[in-house]
Amino acid sequence: MRRTSRIILAALMAAILSLAVSACGGGGGGGGGGGGGQAEGGGAKAQQAIKRDSANAGKKVTVGSKNFPEQLVLGEIYSQSLE
């Protein structure tokens, strides 16, 4: 009886392990890909910078954010990057 319960337990653990590994595995295409940018190798797409346009020199941009800490920080980062 004891040997049978160990075999069942081992089979159950193997099944759980295989499910966990398959859930973490790389699947088809539609998932959330990386954010791109220079961290992925700096290809031609990452090197295209926005050019300064003198026609927009007097324009103002308002950056808004939500009223909780993470969004305030992200709003400030975005605002500083636009300056």
C-alpha angles and dihedrals in degrees: 000000000000092000091051092053090051091051091049091047091050091049091048092050091049090051092049091047092050091050091049093049093047091050091055095043125107111266136182126316112278102076128110106291124200123286094253119217132113095318089075098060105294099257125177092281092056093049096058105106126191110256121228112253115203090203089069095049096108097042123110127214123202116211116199131190139179122266100256128091101255093051093044090055093047091047091052092048091050091047093051092047090056093053 
